[in-house]
Amino acid sequence: MSEPVFSIVIPHWNAKHFLQPCLDSLRAQTHASVEVIIVDNASSDGSQEYIKTNYPEVVLIELEENLGFTGACNIGMEAATGDIISLLNNDTEVEPDWVAEIVGAFDRHPDVGMIASKMILFDKRDHLHTTGDFFTTDGRAGNRGVWEKDEGQYETEDYVFSACGGSSAYRKTMLDKIGLLDNDYFFLLEDVDLAWRAQLTGHKVLYVPTAVVYHHLSATGGGVTASFHDGRNSIWIVVKNLPRSLWQKYGWQIFKRQLGITWEAVRAWRGEAARARLRGIGRGLITLPSALRKRKQIQAMKTVDDDYIDSILTHS
């Protein structure tokens, strides 16, 4: 029986110096049927020629403009031929059995539509980045285990809320049902937004500790741009996805948290990041009608009850 094709989509922008350890580690995978797709967001650092010359087996999609993380990932996922499709950051390195461990976990867990890897800091390999993501009742997404020293406390497979988009893996059959990333996000929280749709439609998310990825944290994103998108996207994610009964139950928590974030940004308004966050919050509020239209479609897809969703949230 032939191995399932495993497609790896890598969004890329002006980070040629990160490519060798990432692509060399993908060449070394023990799983034979691996398809690597790099979607280049109009890089100007010679990345395209470097890939063509040194990694001719890679499918390179060259965009004429920067479409962000979401745009590049969606184009890559649409081009992918695999039964399993993974998103992987360009500033990572994976263990040789990374793909095989993910494939094996999908085989063992037919109820799982999404898998989270064990992500470790690239330059501090005894410390964690994430062991799957959580979502709190006041509307905050976070990395489970972030900054903790890895002492074996996350060595069992566990159901989690979401998988970090820097090393997530999805069944294609699930994506066919729930759709790809929301292009409007550009970057930040788009992975958690996709996990919401998975959870609402009964597709569980599994953390697999034997699927190990090393990550240069925030190597290709952050700062003012991140502040804007975090401010905007954190509003969109709860408006689109939280079921009505849980809004009634936790809406005040969400409002208080957003009010606190806004107040802190106002107090620090002299800083560029604070002003960017305020712009993002403002944009999130202005675009509420669009988010509400998406909400109507998403809630119509829901197949699980609200008590289940409540049970997988982290209570703040």
C-alpha positions in Angstrom: 0.0 0.0 0.0 1.5 3.4 -1.0 2.1 6.1 1.5 -0.3 9.0 1.5 1.0 12.2 -0.2 1.9 14.8 2.4 1.9 18.3 1.1 3.9 21.0 2.9 3.1 24.6 2.1 5.7 27.2 3.1 4.8 30.9 2.8 8.0 32.9 2.1 9.0 36.6 2.0 12.6 37.9 2.0 14.1 35.2 4.2 16.6 33.3 2.0 18.9 32.8 5.0 16.4 30.6 6.7 15.7 28.3 3.8 18.6 25.8 3.9 18.0 24.3 7.4 14.3 24.1 6.6 14.5 22.5 3.2 17.4 20.2 4.1 15.3 18.8 7.0 12.4 18.2 4.6 14.7 16.4 2.2 15.6 14.1 5.1 12.1 12.9 5.9 11.6 9.2 6.4 8.1 9.4 4.8 8.6 9.0 1.1 5.7 10.8 -0.4 6.4 14.5 0.5 5.5 17.4 -1.7 7.0 20.8 -0.8 5.4 24.0 -2.1 6.9 27.4 -1.4 4.7 30.4 -2.1 6.9 33.4 -2.5 5.4 36.8 -1.6 7.4 38.8 -4.2 10.7 38.5 -2.4 13.5 40.8 -3.4 16.5 39.0 -1.8 17.1 36.4 -4.5 15.1 33.7 -2.8 13.5 32.5 -6.0 16.7 31.7 -7.9 18.2 30.2 -4.7 15.3 27.7 -4.5 15.4 26.9 -8.2 19.1 26.2 -8.2 19.5 24.4 -4.9 16.1 22.7 -4.4 14.7 21.9 -7.9 12.3 19.4 -6.4 10.4 22.2 -4.6 7.3 23.5 -6.3 7.8 27.3 -6.4 4.9 29.6 -6.8 6.0 33.2 -7.4 3.5 35.9 -6.5 3.7 39.4 -8.0 2.8 41.0 -4.7 2.9 40.3 -1.0 -0.4 38.6 -0.2 0.6 38.0 3.4 0.6 34.7 5.3 -3.0 33.9 4.6 -2.9 34.7 0.9 0.3 32.7 0.3 -0.9 29.8 2.3 -4.3 29.6 0.6 -2.7 29.6 -2.8 -0.3 26.9 -1.8 -3.1 24.8 -0.2 -5.1 25.1 -3.4 -2.2 23.8 -5.4 -1.4 21.0 -3.0 -2.1 17.4 -4.2 -1.7 15.7 -0.8 -4.2 13.8 1.4 -2.7 15.8 4.3 -1.7 19.4 3.9 0.7 21.1 6.3 1.6 24.7 6.8 5.2 25.2 7.8 7.1 28.4 8.6 10.2 29.1 6.5 12.3 29.7 9.7 11.9 26.1 11.0 13.7 22.8 11.0 11.9 19.5 11.5 13.0 16.2 12.8 13.4 13.4 10.1 10.3 11.6 11.3 8.1 14.7 11.6 5.9 13.8 8.6 5.8 10.1 9.5 4.6 10.9 13.1 1.8 13.2 11.8 0.7 10.6 9.3 0.7 7.9 11.9 -1.4 10.1 14.3 -4.0 10.8 11.7 -4.2 7.0 11.1 -4.7 6.3 14.8 -7.3 9.1 15.3 -10.0 9.2 12.6 -11.9 11.9 14.5 -9.0 14.3 14.2 -9.0 16.9 11.4 -6.0 18.9 12.5 -2.6 18.1 14.2 -0.4 20.4 16.3 3.4 19.7 16.5 5.7 20.1 19.4 7.4 23.4 18.6 10.7 24.1 20.3 12.8 27.3 20.2 15.4 26.9 17.5 18.3 28.4 19.4 17.3 27.1 22.9 16.2 23.6 22.3 15.3 22.8 25.8 12.6 25.4 25.8 9.1 25.2 24.3 7.3 27.5 21.9 4.0 25.7 21.8 2.5 22.3 22.4 -0.8 23.2 20.8 -2.8 26.4 21.3 -5.7 27.3 23.6 -8.5 29.8 23.5 -9.9 31.5 26.6 -13.4 32.5 27.6 -12.4 36.1 27.5 -11.3 35.8 23.8 -7.6 35.2 24.0 -5.6 32.7 22.0 -2.3 31.5 23.4 0.5 28.9 23.1 0.3 26.0 25.5 3.7 25.7 27.3 5.2 28.8 25.8 8.7 29.6 27.3 8.6 26.6 29.6 11.7 24.4 29.9 11.0 21.1 28.3 11.1 18.6 31.1 8.8 16.0 29.7 5.6 17.6 30.9 4.0 17.6 27.4 5.0 14.1 26.2 1.5 12.6 25.8 -0.9 13.1 22.9 -3.7 15.5 24.0 -6.7 17.1 22.4 -6.1 20.9 22.2 -8.1 23.8 20.8 -5.8 24.8 17.8 -2.6 24.1 16.0 0.0 26.9 15.5 0.0 27.8 11.8 3.8 27.6 11.9 3.6 23.8 11.8 0.0 22.7 11.5 -1.3 19.7 9.5 -4.8 19.2 8.1 -6.8 16.5 6.5 -7.7 17.6 3.0 -11.2 16.2 3.5 -11.7 18.6 6.4 -10.5 21.6 4.5 -12.8 20.7 1.6 -15.7 21.0 4.1 -14.8 24.0 6.2 -12.7 26.1 3.8 -9.2 27.5 4.0 -7.8 30.4 5.9 -9.7 33.7 6.0 -7.8 35.9 3.5 -8.9 39.1 5.3 -6.7 38.2 8.3 -3.5 38.7 6.3 -1.6 37.2 9.3 -2.1 36.5 13.0 -4.9 34.4 14.5 -5.8 33.0 11.1 -4.8 29.5 12.3 -7.0 29.8 15.4 -9.9 31.1 13.3 -9.5 28.0 11.1 -9.5 25.8 14.2 -12.7 27.4 15.4 -14.4 26.2 12.2 -12.9 22.7 12.7 -14.1 22.5 16.2 -17.6 23.8 15.4 -18.0 21.1 12.8 -16.7 18.2 15.0 -13.2 17.9 13.7 -10.9 17.5 16.7 -7.4 19.0 17.1 -4.6 16.7 18.4 -1.2 17.6 19.8 1.4 15.0 18.8 4.6 15.3 20.9 6.7 13.1 18.7 6.2 15.5 15.7 9.0 17.9 16.6 9.7 21.3 15.0 12.4 23.9 15.9 11.4 27.5 15.3 13.1 30.9 15.1 10.3 32.6 17.1 9.0 35.8 15.4 11.9 35.8 12.9 9.8 37.0 10.0 6.9 39.0 11.6 6.1 41.2 14.5 6.3 44.8 15.6 3.8 47.5 14.4 2.3 45.3 11.8 1.6 42.5 14.3 0.1 45.0 16.7 -2.4 46.2 14.1 -3.5 42.8 13.0 -3.7 41.4 16.5 -6.0 44.3 17.5 -8.2 43.8 14.5 -8.2 40.0 14.2 -8.9 39.4 17.9 -12.2 41.2 17.4 -13.1 39.3 14.2 -12.4 35.9 15.7 -14.9 36.1 18.5 -17.5 37.9 16.5 -17.4 35.3 13.7 -17.0 32.1 15.8 -18.4 32.2 19.4 -21.8 30.6 19.5 -24.7 32.7 20.8 -25.2 31.0 24.1 -21.5 31.4 24.9 -21.7 35.1 24.0 -24.5 35.3 26.6 -22.3 33.5 29.1 -18.9 35.1 28.4 -19.6 38.3 26.5 -18.9 40.5 29.5 -15.5 38.8 30.0 -14.6 39.5 26.3 -15.8 43.1 26.6 -13.7 43.8 29.7 -10.6 42.3 28.1 -11.0 44.4 25.0 -11.6 47.5 27.0 -8.5 46.8 29.0 -6.4 46.3 25.9 -7.8 49.5 24.4 -7.1 51.5 27.6 -3.5 50.2 27.8 -2.9 51.2 24.2 -4.4 54.7 24.8 -2.0 55.1 27.8 0.9 54.1 25.6 -0.2 56.0 22.5 3.2 57.7 22.0 4.5 54.3 21.0 4.1 53.1 17.4 2.9 49.7 18.4 0.2 51.1 20.7 -1.1 53.4 18.0 -1.1 50.5 15.5 -3.1 48.4 17.9 -5.6 51.2 18.3 -5.9 51.4 14.5 -6.4 47.7 14.4 -9.1 47.8 17.1 -10.8 50.6 15.2 -10.7 48.7 12.0 -12.1 45.6 13.7 -15.1 47.7 14.9 -15.7 49.4 11.5 -15.7 46.1 9.7 -18.1 44.4 12.1 -20.8 44.1 9.4 -18.5 42.0 7.2 -17.6 39.8 10.2 -21.3 39.3 11.1 -22.0 38.1 7.5 -19.2 35.6 7.9 -20.6 34.6 11.3 -24.0 33.7 9.8 -22.3 31.3 7.4 -20.0 29.7 10.0 -22.7 29.2 12.6 -24.9 27.6 10.0 -22.1 25.0 9.5 -22.0 24.1 13.2 -22.7 20.4 14.0 -21.7 20.2 17.7 -23.5 21.6 20.7 -22.4 24.6 22.7 -21.6 22.7 25.8 -18.9 20.8 23.9 -17.4 24.1 22.7 -17.6 25.4 26.3 -15.7 22.3 27.5 -12.7 22.9 25.2 -12.3 26.5 26.0 -9.8 27.6 28.7 -11.8 29.3 31.5 -10.3 32.6 32.5 
